[in-house]
Amino acid sequence: MALTTVRVSFPTRASRSAFVSERFAAYLQESVLDVGCYEAPLRRLLTGVAYTGVDMAGNPDITLNLDDVQRLPFDDHAFRCVICIDVLEHLENLHGILDELVRVAKQYVIISLPNCWCDARQPIGRGRGHFGHYGLPVLPPSDRHRWFFSMTEATAFVEGTVARLGLTLAEQFVTEKPRPWLVRLVRRARYPGLRYHNRYSATLWAVLEKPAPRP
């Protein structure tokens, strides 16, 4: 599926949650499981929805360390939509938890994956010696990314997962920080296709759709 671009930035967690609630409103209906919800801002943004938030910290409905479990504590098809926003890259058991998201979803799974290379490229290239979630702090961090990947790898992972689990890729797009049109034009001319996305697109978003259950 070709990648479309949405130009938006998220200076705060609240702004990202507002984007999620508006952009995916058609999917976030009836019942929603928010995996990695932290302070669960979507709980107040989604009206008329049975909301359940899961995380190891913050203000979840269910406190759960995703790296300590092999199975989410929910029945198959328990929620119409399951969302997992900027969470999977923090998990050692990324693949197993993604399979669990699909298992407990009735219809949709919405995930986002950050373009790690985009975030680290400039600090590495400029010799700064520090690049966020992948450093070596003196004390053990409370949280960090476990996976380092490009947009090429992220899209291949999503499309491969869709094929492996017999799903449909209902939507796939990237978000990118707003830039002047001339800057974008020059960059695209120099780095066409996925090369551009690898360098400048911040996050991959995907909506995975499960096949309708047999009557």
N, C-alpha and C positions, 0 to 999 in steps of 0.2 A: 504494500500500500504506500502510495506517495505521501511524503511528509508535508503537511501545511504548517504554517508558522503563525502563532499568535504572539503579538508583541506586547508584553506586559512584564512588570517587575513586581516582586513581593518584598517590600522593605520590612514587613513585619509578618508574624505568623497569622495575625488577624486578617491581613490583606490576602494572604494565600487562601485562608478558609473562606473568605467572601467570594473569591474567584471560583473555588470548588463548588460552593453552594449554588452559584448562579450558572456557571458553565455546564454543570452536570445535573441541573434541576430535573430534567426529564427522566433521569435514571434513579434519582434519590427519592423514591416514592415508597409508600407502604412501610417497609422495614429496612433498616440500614445497619450494617455492622461496620464500625470505624476501627480498623486495626492499626494500633499505634496512634491513638487519638490525643495523647498527652493531656492538655487541659480541656479537651472535648468542646471546642468552640462551635462545632457544627450542631451540637445538641440544641442550642438556642436559635440557630439559623434555619434549621429544618422544622417547619411547622407541620403538624398533622402526620408526623412520621414516627414510627416506633424505632427509636434510636438506641443503640448499644455501643459503648466505647470500651476498647480494650487497650491497656498499656501497663507498663511496669512502674510508671510514675505519673504525676500530674493529678488529674481528676477523672479517672476512668470509672465506668460502671463495674468492670471486672478487672482486678489487678492480676497481671499475668506477664511473666518474662517469656517472650516468644522463643528465646534460645534455649529455654529449659523444657519445652514441650514438643512432643511429636505430633500431637493432635489437638486441635482447638476444641473447647468444651461445648460444642454445639452439634445438633443433628444435621444430617445432609439436607441441603436446600432450605436452611432455616431462615435466610434473609433474602429478600428480593435483590438487594444490591450490597456488595461488600466493597469497601474502599480501603486502600492502603497507600497513603500518600507520603513519599519520601521516607520510607521505612525499610524496605527490603534490603537496601544497600548496607544497613546497619546489622544485619543478621548473619550469623554463621550458617544457619540452616535456611538460607534464602529459598532454595528450590523446594524443600519440604513444606515450608510455610505457604509458598505460592500455591502449591497443590491443595493445601488445606483451605485457602481462600476460595478456590474454585469449588471445592467439595461442599462448603456450607452456603454458597451462593445459589439462589434459585434461578436467577436470570443474568445478572451482570456482576463483573468484577472490574473495578477501576483502580489502576495503579499508576504511579509516577516514579520515574527513575532519573536521578540527576546525571548530567554529563560531567563526570568526574574529571575528564581530561580538559574540558573547557575551564573548569575552576583552577586546575593546577598548572596549566600550560604557561601562563605568564610568569607566575612566581618561579617556576623551574627555569624558564628561558632567561629570566633576568637575574638569576643567581641569588634570590632572596633567602633561600635555605629553609623556608617554612611554607607549607601549603595546607593549612586547615586541618581537615579530618584525618590526615595520613601522616602526621608527624610522630615524634618520639618524645613525649612529655616526661618530666622527671617522675611524676606520680601517675599511677594508672588512671586513665580518663574514665569518667562515668559512662561515656558513650563515644563511639567512633565508627567510621565506615569500615566495613570488612572487605569491600570489593572496590576495585579501581577499574573503570571501563569507559569506553568512548561511546559516542552516539551510534556508530556503526555496530558495536557489540550490543548495545541496548536494544536497537531495533531488531537485530538478528535473534536476540534472546526472546523478545516478545513474540515475533513471528514463529519462531521454533516452538515456543510453548503452546501457541494457538494450534499449530499442526499436531503436536504431541498429544494434546488433551482433547482434540476434536471440537475446538471452539471456533467462533467467528470473531474476527477483529472488526468490531462495529465502528470504532474510531481510533485514529492514531494521529497525534500532532505534537509539535514542539512549541515550547515557549522560549522567547528570546527577549532580552532587554531592549527597550526602544532605542533606536539609533537613527540619525538623519538618513534620509533616503539615499543620498549620494554615497555615504559611508557604506551602506548595505550594498549598493550597486557595485562599487569597487571591490568589496570583499567577495561578492559572488562571482565576479568576473575572474578573480585570482584563484578562488577556491570553489570550484563548482560542485554541485551535488552534495553527497554526504561529507565531503571535505569541509564544506562551509559549516554544516551542522556540527561536525566534530570540533570545530574551533569556536563557534559562536552561539550555538543553541544551548540553552541552560538546562532544560528538562524535557524528557520524553513522557507524554501522557498517553495512556491506552485504555480503551474500554473493551473488555473481553465479554463476549456474549455466549451463553450456554445454549445448546439446542433445546427446543421445547420438549418437555417430558412427554413420553408416549401415553396415550389415553389408556 
